[in-house]
Amino acid sequence: MSAPRAGTTRGERLTPGRLSPGDVVRTGAAGLRARPARVILSALGIAIGIATMIAVIGISSSSREQLLRRLDRLGTNLLTVSPGRTMFGEEAELPGTALAMVQRIRPVRTAAATGGVEATVRRNNHIPDAVTGGIAVQAASTGLLTTLEGAVARGAWLNEATARQPAVVLGAEAARRLGLARTGVQVWMGGRWFTVIGILGPMPLAPEIERSALVGFPAAADLLGFDGHPTTIYERSSDATVEQVRAALPRTVNPENPEEVAVSRPSDALAAKAAAAGAFTGLLLGLGAVALLVGGVGVANTMVISVLERRKEIGLRRSLGATRGQVRLQFLAESLLLSGLGGAAGAVLGALATAGYALSRGWPPVVPPWAVGGAVAATLVVGTLAGIYPAMRAARLSPTVALAAG
């Protein structure tokens, strides 16, 4: 076999060199370094869109994680029993023996009750009765705090002795509305003074307790005219028996009219809230997508201007043997690098915004990996779409025309 010839003869065509991936990246990066201010401004639009999308998803996920952790901590085995409606549409009434009947159900671990009292609570007796502050007065059994797994923030909870005295325990919200931060003071309730012996902490599974002033059943009956009929019964059982107990409660509480008994699980509301934590995520993601679209338009505009400004460079490369495909690849690489720069900055900003907001609210900061992956994919799509037209326009330039225009 003869050795290859050192040169070429007339009629033979030179084969253009191939660009390695590293060459493509270096060529694209060189084009961006020549116009740093314009590159930063164009990348900023992409960064804002990506940061918005990641922050929206991250904050929503952090909120949902906080709610789910709270559910795990509070448990999902609490059931509440309340009066339903009679066949005539009127509000039914729970029997006075309802609590004792619930406590007889074998899987029930603990149960307690509250009953509505026709009275108002105010800081003093000079405030009109019409000014209630949205605070309800309720009779409470001594086992209520244990059943709700609540805590006393200040003072003490009702016991067998104080439940018979003019003593009151305030829910966290009730104390705030009354402007009370300590125990030992007196409030005017039902035409007489009651001493505040305790202030409760938050009760996420029983927000109605947070807005209530609680007195013992005996004191409510003797001093406030309470009729002894509970309005809400709280019950806890094991997780495995919750549904079994739930089915048995109506027949146990009111054997004659079980349809007049309503049973609910407070944790369902928190679970629904956790599921709805991303209800507005779609709308906010749409705003982020609009920002990303605007950023993509900015990238396309930058690349079109770059093609117009660099016609001489394009013509020179074409004259030196660069193919249309290589020119097209160069400008597409610039567009992808420009979008990638904005996407990386946006991902960092979005993660920082999520962490800052979540930590300020006491939430665990969560940025789902799929959100980052989606942001990367969106960046690549935007970069490709924004670079296609400028790249094709650059590739179509004739070397002669491009050099003459330069």
Disulfide bonds with the S-S distance in Angstrom:
none
